[in-house]
């Protein structure tokens, strides 16, 4: 869950920066709606990738590729 939280924070920072750079004079509601909708839509992908990262970092098994 900590890795998923880190990915969510990274997505938040990148999204806020992009919105700020391209659509600067917007209200805080636009930031909140855009970022919350991105996190909700991308949550399944972030959760799966965070599990893979966690298993790769803390798991004892390494992926060896296809065996011939």
N, CA, C and O atoms as a CHARMM CRD file, in Angstrom:
* protein
*
  272
    1    1 UNK  N      0.80900  -1.19500   0.00000 PROA 1      0.00000
    2    1 UNK  CA     0.00000   0.00000   0.00000 PROA 1      0.00000
    3    1 UNK  C      0.85800   1.26600   0.00000 PROA 1      0.00000
    4    1 UNK  O      0.43800   2.29200  -0.53600 PROA 1      0.00000
    5    2 UNK  N      2.04400   1.20800   0.59000 PROA 2      0.00000
    6    2 UNK  CA     2.88500   2.39900   0.61000 PROA 2      0.00000
    7    2 UNK  C      3.38400   2.74500  -0.78700 PROA 2      0.00000
    8    2 UNK  O      3.53500   3.91900  -1.12500 PROA 2      0.00000
    9    3 UNK  N      3.63400   1.74000  -1.58000 PROA 3      0.00000
   10    3 UNK  CA     4.08800   1.99700  -2.94800 PROA 3      0.00000
   11    3 UNK  C      2.94500   2.58400  -3.76600 PROA 3      0.00000
   12    3 UNK  O      3.16500   3.48900  -4.57200 PROA 3      0.00000
   13    4 UNK  N      1.73700   2.08400  -3.57200 PROA 4      0.00000
   14    4 UNK  CA     0.57700   2.64700  -4.25100 PROA 4      0.00000
   15    4 UNK  C      0.35100   4.09500  -3.82500 PROA 4      0.00000
   16    4 UNK  O     -0.00900   4.94100  -4.64300 PROA 4      0.00000
   17    5 UNK  N      0.56200   4.37000  -2.55400 PROA 5      0.00000
   18    5 UNK  CA     0.44900   5.74500  -2.06200 PROA 5      0.00000
   19    5 UNK  C      1.50300   6.63700  -2.71900 PROA 5      0.00000
   20    5 UNK  O      1.20700   7.76800  -3.10300 PROA 5      0.00000
   21    6 UNK  N      2.70700   6.14000  -2.84600 PROA 6      0.00000
   22    6 UNK  CA     3.76700   6.90300  -3.49900 PROA 6      0.00000
   23    6 UNK  C      3.45500   7.18100  -4.95900 PROA 6      0.00000
   24    6 UNK  O      3.70700   8.27900  -5.45500 PROA 6      0.00000
   25    7 UNK  N      2.90600   6.18300  -5.65100 PROA 7      0.00000
   26    7 UNK  CA     2.51700   6.39800  -7.04600 PROA 7      0.00000
   27    7 UNK  C      1.39100   7.42500  -7.15200 PROA 7      0.00000
   28    7 UNK  O      1.37700   8.23900  -8.07500 PROA 7      0.00000
   29    8 UNK  N      0.45100   7.38800  -6.21100 PROA 8      0.00000
   30    8 UNK  CA    -0.64100   8.36700  -6.21500 PROA 8      0.00000
   31    8 UNK  C     -0.11800   9.77800  -5.97400 PROA 8      0.00000
   32    8 UNK  O     -0.57300  10.72800  -6.61100 PROA 8      0.00000
   33    9 UNK  N      0.83000   9.91500  -5.06300 PROA 9      0.00000
   34    9 UNK  CA     1.41100  11.23100  -4.79600 PROA 9      0.00000
   35    9 UNK  C      2.17700  11.72800  -6.01700 PROA 9      0.00000
   36    9 UNK  O      2.10000  12.90700  -6.36200 PROA 9      0.00000
   37   10 UNK  N      2.91400  10.83900  -6.66900 PROA 10     0.00000
   38   10 UNK  CA     3.62000  11.22200  -7.88900 PROA 10     0.00000
   39   10 UNK  C      2.66800  11.66300  -8.98400 PROA 10     0.00000
   40   10 UNK  O      2.91700  12.65600  -9.66900 PROA 10     0.00000
   41   11 UNK  N      1.57200  10.92300  -9.15100 PROA 11     0.00000
   42   11 UNK  CA     0.55900  11.30500 -10.13600 PROA 11     0.00000
   43   11 UNK  C     -0.05800  12.65000  -9.78000 PROA 11     0.00000
   44   11 UNK  O     -0.30500  13.47600 -10.65900 PROA 11     0.00000
   45   12 UNK  N     -0.30600  12.87100  -8.50000 PROA 12     0.00000
   46   12 UNK  CA    -0.84800  14.15200  -8.04500 PROA 12     0.00000
   47   12 UNK  C      0.08400  15.30600  -8.39000 PROA 12     0.00000
   48   12 UNK  O     -0.36200  16.33300  -8.90200 PROA 12     0.00000
   49   13 UNK  N      1.35500  15.14600  -8.11600 PROA 13     0.00000
   50   13 UNK  CA     2.31200  16.22400  -8.37600 PROA 13     0.00000
   51   13 UNK  C      2.46200  16.51700  -9.86400 PROA 13     0.00000
   52   13 UNK  O      2.49800  17.67800 -10.27300 PROA 13     0.00000
   53   14 UNK  N      2.54900  15.47200 -10.66500 PROA 14     0.00000
   54   14 UNK  CA     2.68400  15.66800 -12.11200 PROA 14     0.00000
   55   14 UNK  C      1.42600  16.30900 -12.69000 PROA 14     0.00000
   56   14 UNK  O      1.51800  17.21900 -13.51300 PROA 14     0.00000
   57   15 UNK  N      0.25800  15.84500 -12.26700 PROA 15     0.00000
   58   15 UNK  CA    -0.99600  16.40600 -12.77200 PROA 15     0.00000
   59   15 UNK  C     -1.15800  17.86400 -12.36700 PROA 15     0.00000
   60   15 UNK  O     -1.56600  18.69500 -13.17800 PROA 15     0.00000
   61   16 UNK  N     -0.84100  18.17400 -11.12200 PROA 16     0.00000
   62   16 UNK  CA    -0.95500  19.56200 -10.66800 PROA 16     0.00000
   63   16 UNK  C      0.00500  20.46300 -11.43200 PROA 16     0.00000
   64   16 UNK  O     -0.34800  21.59000 -11.77700 PROA 16     0.00000
   65   17 UNK  N      1.20400  19.98300 -11.69600 PROA 17     0.00000
   66   17 UNK  CA     2.17600  20.77900 -12.44600 PROA 17     0.00000
   67   17 UNK  C      1.70500  21.01600 -13.87500 PROA 17     0.00000
   68   17 UNK  O      1.81500  22.13100 -14.38400 PROA 17     0.00000
   69   18 UNK  N      1.17800  19.97700 -14.53100 PROA 18     0.00000
   70   18 UNK  CA     0.70300  20.12100 -15.91300 PROA 18     0.00000
   71   18 UNK  C     -0.48700  21.07200 -15.98200 PROA 18     0.00000
   72   18 UNK  O     -0.55300  21.91900 -16.87200 PROA 18     0.00000
   73   19 UNK  N     -1.41900  20.93600 -15.05400 PROA 19     0.00000
   74   19 UNK  CA    -2.56800  21.84200 -15.04300 PROA 19     0.00000
   75   19 UNK  C     -2.10900  23.27600 -14.79700 PROA 19     0.00000
   76   19 UNK  O     -2.61700  24.21000 -15.41800 PROA 19     0.00000
   77   20 UNK  N     -1.15700  23.44600 -13.89900 PROA 20     0.00000
   78   20 UNK  CA    -0.65700  24.79100 -13.59600 PROA 20     0.00000
   79   20 UNK  C      0.05000  25.40500 -14.79800 PROA 20     0.00000
   80   20 UNK  O     -0.11900  26.59300 -15.07300 PROA 20     0.00000
   81   21 UNK  N      0.83700  24.61300 -15.51600 PROA 21     0.00000
   82   21 UNK  CA     1.60600  25.15800 -16.63400 PROA 21     0.00000
   83   21 UNK  C      0.73800  25.49100 -17.84700 PROA 21     0.00000
   84   21 UNK  O      0.96600  26.50500 -18.50700 PROA 21     0.00000
   85   22 UNK  N     -0.25200  24.65000 -18.14700 PROA 22     0.00000
   86   22 UNK  CA    -1.02800  24.85100 -19.37000 PROA 22     0.00000
   87   22 UNK  C     -2.33400  25.61100 -19.15400 PROA 22     0.00000
   88   22 UNK  O     -2.78600  26.31900 -20.05400 PROA 22     0.00000
   89   23 UNK  N     -2.94000  25.47900 -17.99400 PROA 23     0.00000
   90   23 UNK  CA    -4.22900  26.12500 -17.71800 PROA 23     0.00000
   91   23 UNK  C     -4.11600  26.94800 -16.44000 PROA 23     0.00000
   92   23 UNK  O     -4.86600  26.72800 -15.48900 PROA 23     0.00000
   93   24 UNK  N     -3.19500  27.88100 -16.41700 PROA 24     0.00000
   94   24 UNK  CA    -2.85000  28.57300 -15.16600 PROA 24     0.00000
   95   24 UNK  C     -4.01600  29.27700 -14.47800 PROA 24     0.00000
   96   24 UNK  O     -4.19100  29.05600 -13.28000 PROA 24     0.00000
   97   25 UNK  N     -4.81800  30.09300 -15.12600 PROA 25     0.00000
   98   25 UNK  CA    -5.85600  30.79200 -14.35100 PROA 25     0.00000
   99   25 UNK  C     -7.10700  29.93400 -14.12600 PROA 25     0.00000
  100   25 UNK  O     -8.17500  30.24000 -14.65600 PROA 25     0.00000
  101   26 UNK  N     -6.97000  28.87000 -13.34600 PROA 26     0.00000
  102   26 UNK  CA    -8.12700  28.02500 -13.03500 PROA 26     0.00000
  103   26 UNK  C     -8.32800  27.99900 -11.52400 PROA 26     0.00000
  104   26 UNK  O     -7.42200  28.31600 -10.75200 PROA 26     0.00000
  105   27 UNK  N     -9.53000  27.61500 -11.12400 PROA 27     0.00000
  106   27 UNK  CA    -9.83300  27.57100  -9.69400 PROA 27     0.00000
  107   27 UNK  C     -9.35700  26.25400  -9.07600 PROA 27     0.00000
  108   27 UNK  O     -8.93800  25.33600  -9.78100 PROA 27     0.00000
  109   28 UNK  N     -9.43100  26.18600  -7.76600 PROA 28     0.00000
  110   28 UNK  CA    -9.00300  24.98300  -7.05700 PROA 28     0.00000
  111   28 UNK  C     -9.92000  23.80000  -7.34200 PROA 28     0.00000
  112   28 UNK  O     -9.49800  22.64800  -7.24100 PROA 28     0.00000
  113   29 UNK  N    -11.16600  24.07700  -7.69400 PROA 29     0.00000
  114   29 UNK  CA   -12.10100  22.99500  -8.00700 PROA 29     0.00000
  115   29 UNK  C    -11.65700  22.21600  -9.24200 PROA 29     0.00000
  116   29 UNK  O    -11.83600  21.00000  -9.30600 PROA 29     0.00000
  117   30 UNK  N    -11.08500  22.90300 -10.20900 PROA 30     0.00000
  118   30 UNK  CA   -10.59600  22.22600 -11.41600 PROA 30     0.00000
  119   30 UNK  C     -9.45500  21.28700 -11.05900 PROA 30     0.00000
  120   30 UNK  O     -9.39500  20.16200 -11.55500 PROA 30     0.00000
  121   31 UNK  N     -8.54800  21.74400 -10.19800 PROA 31     0.00000
  122   31 UNK  CA    -7.46200  20.87800  -9.74200 PROA 31     0.00000
  123   31 UNK  C     -8.01300  19.63000  -9.06100 PROA 31     0.00000
  124   31 UNK  O     -7.59500  18.51200  -9.36000 PROA 31     0.00000
  125   32 UNK  N     -8.94400  19.83100  -8.15200 PROA 32     0.00000
  126   32 UNK  CA    -9.47200  18.70200  -7.38300 PROA 32     0.00000
  127   32 UNK  C    -10.22400  17.72000  -8.26600 PROA 32     0.00000
  128   32 UNK  O    -10.04200  16.51100  -8.12800 PROA 32     0.00000
  129   33 UNK  N    -11.05600  18.20800  -9.16300 PROA 33     0.00000
  130   33 UNK  CA   -11.83000  17.32400 -10.03700 PROA 33     0.00000
  131   33 UNK  C    -10.91000  16.55000 -10.96400 PROA 33     0.00000
  132   33 UNK  O    -11.08500  15.34500 -11.14200 PROA 33     0.00000
  133   34 UNK  N     -9.94000  17.21900 -11.55400 PROA 34     0.00000
  134   34 UNK  CA    -9.02700  16.54800 -12.48500 PROA 34     0.00000
  135   34 UNK  C     -8.18200  15.49800 -11.77700 PROA 34     0.00000
  136   34 UNK  O     -8.03600  14.38400 -12.28000 PROA 34     0.00000
  137   35 UNK  N     -7.63500  15.82800 -10.64400 PROA 35     0.00000
  138   35 UNK  CA    -6.73800  14.90300  -9.95600 PROA 35     0.00000
  139   35 UNK  C     -7.50200  13.73600  -9.35200 PROA 35     0.00000
  140   35 UNK  O     -7.04200  12.59700  -9.42800 PROA 35     0.00000
  141   36 UNK  N     -8.65500  13.99200  -8.75600 PROA 36     0.00000
  142   36 UNK  CA    -9.44200  12.89300  -8.18200 PROA 36     0.00000
  143   36 UNK  C     -9.92700  11.95600  -9.27100 PROA 36     0.00000
  144   36 UNK  O     -9.91400  10.74000  -9.08400 PROA 36     0.00000
  145   37 UNK  N    -10.35600  12.49700 -10.41100 PROA 37     0.00000
  146   37 UNK  CA   -10.81200  11.62000 -11.49600 PROA 37     0.00000
  147   37 UNK  C     -9.65900  10.79700 -12.06400 PROA 37     0.00000
  148   37 UNK  O     -9.85300   9.63100 -12.40800 PROA 37     0.00000
  149   38 UNK  N     -8.46700  11.37600 -12.17100 PROA 38     0.00000
  150   38 UNK  CA    -7.31100  10.60200 -12.64300 PROA 38     0.00000
  151   38 UNK  C     -6.95600   9.48100 -11.68100 PROA 38     0.00000
  152   38 UNK  O     -6.68500   8.35800 -12.10600 PROA 38     0.00000
  153   39 UNK  N     -6.95500   9.77300 -10.40300 PROA 39     0.00000
  154   39 UNK  CA    -6.60700   8.75100  -9.41500 PROA 39     0.00000
  155   39 UNK  C     -7.64600   7.63400  -9.41400 PROA 39     0.00000
  156   39 UNK  O     -7.28900   6.45900  -9.33300 PROA 39     0.00000
  157   40 UNK  N     -8.92400   7.98600  -9.50300 PROA 40     0.00000
  158   40 UNK  CA    -9.97400   6.96100  -9.51300 PROA 40     0.00000
  159   40 UNK  C     -9.87600   6.09900 -10.77000 PROA 40     0.00000
  160   40 UNK  O    -10.03200   4.88100 -10.69500 PROA 40     0.00000
  161   41 UNK  N     -9.62000   6.71300 -11.91700 PROA 41     0.00000
  162   41 UNK  CA    -9.53200   5.94600 -13.15800 PROA 41     0.00000
  163   41 UNK  C     -8.27700   5.08200 -13.22400 PROA 41     0.00000
  164   41 UNK  O     -8.31700   3.97400 -13.75800 PROA 41     0.00000
  165   42 UNK  N     -7.17500   5.57300 -12.69300 PROA 42     0.00000
  166   42 UNK  CA    -5.91100   4.84400 -12.78800 PROA 42     0.00000
  167   42 UNK  C     -5.60300   3.99600 -11.56300 PROA 42     0.00000
  168   42 UNK  O     -4.54700   3.36500 -11.51100 PROA 42     0.00000
  169   43 UNK  N     -6.49300   3.96300 -10.57300 PROA 43     0.00000
  170   43 UNK  CA    -6.21600   3.21600  -9.34900 PROA 43     0.00000
  171   43 UNK  C     -5.98500   1.72800  -9.58700 PROA 43     0.00000
  172   43 UNK  O     -5.05100   1.17900  -9.00200 PROA 43     0.00000
  173   44 UNK  N     -6.78400   1.03500 -10.41600 PROA 44     0.00000
  174   44 UNK  CA    -6.49500  -0.39400 -10.63500 PROA 44     0.00000
  175   44 UNK  C     -5.11600  -0.64200 -11.24200 PROA 44     0.00000
  176   44 UNK  O     -4.43900  -1.60100 -10.87000 PROA 44     0.00000
  177   45 UNK  N     -4.70300   0.20100 -12.15800 PROA 45     0.00000
  178   45 UNK  CA    -3.37900   0.04800 -12.77100 PROA 45     0.00000
  179   45 UNK  C     -2.28600   0.34700 -11.75200 PROA 45     0.00000
  180   45 UNK  O     -1.28800  -0.37100 -11.68200 PROA 45     0.00000
  181   46 UNK  N     -2.47000   1.40600 -10.96100 PROA 46     0.00000
  182   46 UNK  CA    -1.46800   1.73700  -9.94700 PROA 46     0.00000
  183   46 UNK  C     -1.38000   0.65800  -8.87800 PROA 46     0.00000
  184   46 UNK  O     -0.28600   0.34600  -8.40700 PROA 46     0.00000
  185   47 UNK  N     -2.51000   0.08400  -8.48800 PROA 47     0.00000
  186   47 UNK  CA    -2.49400  -0.94300  -7.45200 PROA 47     0.00000
  187   47 UNK  C     -1.78500  -2.19800  -7.94800 PROA 47     0.00000
  188   47 UNK  O     -0.99700  -2.79300  -7.21300 PROA 47     0.00000
  189   48 UNK  N     -2.05400  -2.60600  -9.17800 PROA 48     0.00000
  190   48 UNK  CA    -1.37800  -3.78700  -9.73000 PROA 48     0.00000
  191   48 UNK  C      0.11700  -3.54900  -9.89200 PROA 48     0.00000
  192   48 UNK  O      0.92900  -4.40600  -9.54500 PROA 48     0.00000
  193   49 UNK  N      0.47300  -2.39500 -10.41600 PROA 49     0.00000
  194   49 UNK  CA     1.90000  -2.12400 -10.59800 PROA 49     0.00000
  195   49 UNK  C      2.61200  -1.96900  -9.26000 PROA 49     0.00000
  196   49 UNK  O      3.78200  -2.33400  -9.14900 PROA 49     0.00000
  197   50 UNK  N      1.94700  -1.44300  -8.25600 PROA 50     0.00000
  198   50 UNK  CA     2.58700  -1.33200  -6.94500 PROA 50     0.00000
  199   50 UNK  C      2.80300  -2.70400  -6.32300 PROA 50     0.00000
  200   50 UNK  O      3.79900  -2.91600  -5.63300 PROA 50     0.00000
  201   51 UNK  N      1.88300  -3.64200  -6.55700 PROA 51     0.00000
  202   51 UNK  CA     2.10500  -5.01000  -6.06600 PROA 51     0.00000
  203   51 UNK  C      3.29400  -5.64700  -6.75400 PROA 51     0.00000
  204   51 UNK  O      4.07900  -6.34700  -6.11600 PROA 51     0.00000
  205   52 UNK  N      3.43600  -5.41300  -8.04700 PROA 52     0.00000
  206   52 UNK  CA     4.58400  -5.95800  -8.77700 PROA 52     0.00000
  207   52 UNK  C      5.87700  -5.34000  -8.26200 PROA 52     0.00000
  208   52 UNK  O      6.85900  -6.05200  -8.04800 PROA 52     0.00000
  209   53 UNK  N      5.89100  -4.02900  -8.06200 PROA 53     0.00000
  210   53 UNK  CA     7.08400  -3.36700  -7.52200 PROA 53     0.00000
  211   53 UNK  C      7.42900  -3.90100  -6.14300 PROA 53     0.00000
  212   53 UNK  O      8.59600  -4.15900  -5.84600 PROA 53     0.00000
  213   54 UNK  N      6.41500  -4.06700  -5.29800 PROA 54     0.00000
  214   54 UNK  CA     6.63800  -4.55900  -3.93800 PROA 54     0.00000
  215   54 UNK  C      7.21200  -5.96800  -3.95200 PROA 54     0.00000
  216   54 UNK  O      8.15600  -6.26400  -3.21900 PROA 54     0.00000
  217   55 UNK  N      6.64800  -6.83600  -4.78000 PROA 55     0.00000
  218   55 UNK  CA     7.15300  -8.21100  -4.85400 PROA 55     0.00000
  219   55 UNK  C      8.55200  -8.25600  -5.44200 PROA 55     0.00000
  220   55 UNK  O      9.36700  -9.08400  -5.03500 PROA 55     0.00000
  221   56 UNK  N      8.83700  -7.39000  -6.38000 PROA 56     0.00000
  222   56 UNK  CA    10.16900  -7.37500  -6.97000 PROA 56     0.00000
  223   56 UNK  C     11.21300  -6.85800  -5.98000 PROA 56     0.00000
  224   56 UNK  O     12.33400  -7.36500  -5.92800 PROA 56     0.00000
  225   57 UNK  N     10.84100  -5.85800  -5.20500 PROA 57     0.00000
  226   57 UNK  CA    11.79200  -5.27700  -4.25500 PROA 57     0.00000
  227   57 UNK  C     11.98800  -6.18200  -3.04300 PROA 57     0.00000
  228   57 UNK  O     13.12500  -6.44200  -2.64800 PROA 57     0.00000
  229   58 UNK  N     10.89900  -6.66500  -2.44800 PROA 58     0.00000
  230   58 UNK  CA    10.99200  -7.38600  -1.18500 PROA 58     0.00000
  231   58 UNK  C     10.85500  -8.89700  -1.31900 PROA 58     0.00000
  232   58 UNK  O     11.08600  -9.61700  -0.34800 PROA 58     0.00000
  233   59 UNK  N     10.49000  -9.39100  -2.48100 PROA 59     0.00000
  234   59 UNK  CA    10.34800 -10.82600  -2.67900 PROA 59     0.00000
  235   59 UNK  C     11.68700 -11.47900  -2.95500 PROA 59     0.00000
  236   59 UNK  O     12.63300 -10.82800  -3.40000 PROA 59     0.00000
  237   60 UNK  N     11.75600 -12.76100  -2.68700 PROA 60     0.00000
  238   60 UNK  CA    13.00900 -13.46200  -2.89300 PROA 60     0.00000
  239   60 UNK  C     13.18000 -14.00200  -4.29700 PROA 60     0.00000
  240   60 UNK  O     14.28600 -14.38500  -4.67900 PROA 60     0.00000
  241   61 UNK  N     12.12200 -14.04200  -5.06500 PROA 61     0.00000
  242   61 UNK  CA    12.18700 -14.61900  -6.40100 PROA 61     0.00000
  243   61 UNK  C     12.47200 -13.54400  -7.43900 PROA 61     0.00000
  244   61 UNK  O     11.99400 -12.41500  -7.33100 PROA 61     0.00000
  245   62 UNK  N     13.24500 -13.90400  -8.42600 PROA 62     0.00000
  246   62 UNK  CA    13.53200 -13.00400  -9.54400 PROA 62     0.00000
  247   62 UNK  C     12.98500 -13.62900 -10.81600 PROA 62     0.00000
  248   62 UNK  O     12.97400 -14.85100 -10.96700 PROA 62     0.00000
  249   63 UNK  N     12.53900 -12.79200 -11.71500 PROA 63     0.00000
  250   63 UNK  CA    11.99700 -13.27200 -12.97500 PROA 63     0.00000
  251   63 UNK  C     13.14400 -13.64900 -13.88700 PROA 63     0.00000
  252   63 UNK  O     14.05900 -12.85800 -14.11300 PROA 63     0.00000
  253   64 UNK  N     13.08700 -14.88100 -14.41700 PROA 64     0.00000
  254   64 UNK  CA    14.17400 -15.35800 -15.25400 PROA 64     0.00000
  255   64 UNK  C     13.85400 -15.38300 -16.72800 PROA 64     0.00000
  256   64 UNK  O     14.71300 -15.75100 -17.52900 PROA 64     0.00000
  257   65 UNK  N     12.66800 -15.01100 -17.11200 PROA 65     0.00000
  258   65 UNK  CA    12.29300 -15.04900 -18.52200 PROA 65     0.00000
  259   65 UNK  C     11.79100 -16.42900 -18.91700 PROA 65     0.00000
  260   65 UNK  O     11.66000 -17.32100 -18.07800 PROA 65     0.00000
  261   66 UNK  N     11.51500 -16.59300 -20.19200 PROA 66     0.00000
  262   66 UNK  CA    11.02400 -17.87600 -20.69000 PROA 66     0.00000
  263   66 UNK  C     12.17200 -18.85600 -20.82900 PROA 66     0.00000
  264   66 UNK  O     13.26100 -18.51300 -21.28900 PROA 66     0.00000
  265   67 UNK  N     11.90000 -20.06900 -20.42300 PROA 67     0.00000
  266   67 UNK  CA    12.91400 -21.11300 -20.56500 PROA 67     0.00000
  267   67 UNK  C     12.67000 -21.86100 -21.85800 PROA 67     0.00000
  268   67 UNK  O     11.52900 -22.12000 -22.24000 PROA 67     0.00000
  269   68 UNK  N     13.75400 -22.20300 -22.52300 PROA 68     0.00000
  270   68 UNK  CA    13.63400 -22.89800 -23.81000 PROA 68     0.00000
  271   68 UNK  C     13.63500 -24.38800 -23.61100 PROA 68     0.00000
  272   68 UNK  O     13.54200 -25.14000 -24.58100 PROA 68     0.00000
